[in-house]
């Protein structure tokens, strides 16, 4: 969960981005920043989840506005979009983003973030082998839940 100073910083960056792009600065767009940045840092949310969260808080906002705003936030570097397997796109805030990889459970759908320095070593080795400056990577591991009585399994269909 971001503090108010971080949210204000994100809003200022977004405002400058919108001005440069010639887009309108609407209260609805900035409310999406509020809600996205209030999530815990390791939480991912889809458009429907964000829509319901905002509606439950009394916002009057359409799904289309949320979709469009999230696209702009990704473009401005304030959000990261993930597409896990056949799941809908999930988003997370990016201002304090530290690169990480993901593990997704096939049964309970829980997404866990992890970082391992060995992955960077592999990335550097592949860069040398391919004579390429590797600029980014994405790694998602999918696995079957082996946690006995997993609290996330109740009523969740598998992928």
N, C-alpha and C positions, 0 to 999 in steps of 0.2 A: 504494500500500500504506500503510495507516494504522499509526501507531505505537501502542504499548500504552496510552498516555494517552488517545488518541482512542477506542480500543476501550472502555476503561473508562468514559469519558464517555458513549458510546453505550449501554452496558449500564445505567448509572445512569438515563439518560433513559427507557430502555425499562422498567426496573423500576418507576419512578414511573408510567409510562403504564399498565402492567399492573395495578398496585394501584388506580389511579383507575377503570379499566374493570372491575375485579373478576375479572380473568383470573389463571390460575395462572402462577407463575414457575417454569418447568422448566429444567433444565440444557440440554435439547435446543434450546429457544428461544434461549438465550444462545449456544449453539454456532453457530447460524445467523449471529448478529451477528459472531462471531469470523471465520468464513469469508468472509462478505460484505465485511467491512472489511479483510481481508487481501488482497483483490484490488487490482490497480493501479487508481487513481482513474478512469481512462478505460475500464475494462473493464466489460462488461455480461455478465450470466450468466442463464441460464434455470433453471427448477426442476430439470430433469434434470441439467444440468451441475453444479449445486450439490450435488445428491443424490450423483452419482458421485464428485465431489471429496471429499465428506464420508465416504462409504463407503470410499474408498481410504485415507483417513486413520484408519480404524478406528471412526468414529462409528456408533452404532446409532440410526438415525433414519429415519422413514418419509417418503415423498414428501408425504403429507397434512400432516405436521407442518411440513415446509418450506413448502408452499403457505400454510398457515394463519399461520405465523410471518411470512412475507414480507408477507402482507396486513396483519398487525398492524404491521409495520415501516413500511409505506407509510402507514398510518393515523396512526402516531405521528410521521411526518416523518423517519424514520431511513433510509428507502429510497425510491427513485424507480422507478416502473414505466413501461416503454415498450412499446408495441405497434407494431412495424414491419411494415407491409403484412400479409401473411398469416402472418407468423412468430409463434411462441409469444411470450408476454410475457417481456421481459428486465428485469433489475433492476440497479440500481447503488446504492452507498451514498450517503447524502444529507447527512451531517453537515458535510462540507466542500464540499458541492455548490455549484458556481457555474453559473448558468444557461448553457446551451449548446444548440446545435442539432446536428442529425446529418445525415451523408451516408451512405447505405447503397448498396453496390455490388450491382446486380442479379445479377451472375455469381458473384463470390467471397464475397458476403455480409459483407464487412468493413464494420464500422461505424466511421466517423470522426467525432470531435466537433470542432465549430468554433464560434467566436464572431465576430461581425462587427458593429461599432457601427452600420452602416447599417440593420441589422434593427431596432434600437431606435429609430432615426429614423423608420422606416416605422411602427412600432408607435405612436409618439407622434403622428404625422400622422394615422393612422387613428382614434386616440382623439379628436383634435380634430374630425375630419370627422364622426364618429359621436356626438360629444358624450358620450364614454364614458371612464371611467378604466380603461384596459386593465390588468388585474392579472396576466395571464400569457399565454404563447403557446407554441405547439409548432410547430416547423418541421423537417420531414424531407425531404431531397432524395434522390431515387433516381437512380442513373446506371449506365451500362454501363461496365465496366472496360476501360480502354484501356492498361493497364500491360502491357507486353510481358513474357512469362514470369512473370506474377503468381504468387507463391508460394501465395496463397490459393485459386487456381483449381483446384488438383488435386483432382479427385473431387467438387467442389461442384456440385450442381444449381442452376440459376438459378431465380429466383422465377417 
